[in-house]
Amino acid sequence: MTRVLNLRDQEAVCRERAQRDGDRRAFWSAEAEAWQRVALDEIAAAFRQGRPAPLERAS
């Protein structure tokens, strides 16, 4: 479920940009929320198919 991890990474990048870019904070926050929704949809789809999605990286 590397895709979920990539989606979460993209969400984190957008949240970081929202903190740093005061002029476009609302835009980056909205982008982060969009990536979060996509990741949650991916996780839900995995559970519907009977394959739990890992939510964190293995150490």
C-alpha positions in Angstrom: 0.0 0.0 0.0 2.8 2.3 -1.0 0.2 4.5 -2.7 -1.3 5.5 0.7 2.1 6.4 2.0 2.7 8.6 -1.1 -0.6 10.3 -0.7 0.1 11.0 3.0 3.5 12.4 2.0 1.9 14.7 -0.5 -0.6 15.8 2.2 2.3 16.5 4.6 4.1 18.6 2.0 1.0 20.7 1.4 0.5 21.2 5.1 4.1 22.3 5.5 3.7 24.8 2.6 0.5 26.1 4.2 2.5 27.0 7.3 5.3 28.7 5.3 3.3 30.5 2.7 1.0 32.9 4.5 -0.3 34.4 1.2 -1.5 31.1 -0.1 -2.2 29.3 3.2 -5.9 28.7 2.3 -4.9 27.1 -1.0 -2.3 24.8 0.5 -4.6 23.8 3.3 -7.3 22.9 0.8 -4.8 20.9 -1.2 -3.7 19.0 1.9 -7.4 18.2 2.7 -7.9 17.0 -0.8 -4.9 14.6 -0.5 -6.1 13.5 2.8 -9.6 12.6 1.3 -7.9 10.6 -1.5 -5.8 8.7 1.0 -8.8 7.9 3.2 -10.7 6.7 0.1 -7.8 4.5 -0.8 -7.7 3.0 2.7 -11.5 2.4 2.7 -11.3 0.7 -0.7 -8.6 -1.6 0.6 -10.7 -2.6 3.6 -13.7 -3.2 1.4 -11.6 -5.5 -0.7 -10.4 -7.3 2.5 -6.8 -6.1 2.4 -6.0 -3.8 5.3 -3.9 -0.8 4.3 -0.8 -0.1 6.4 -1.0 3.4 7.8 2.7 3.9 8.7 6.0 2.9 7.3 7.8 -0.1 8.6 11.0 0.7 10.5 
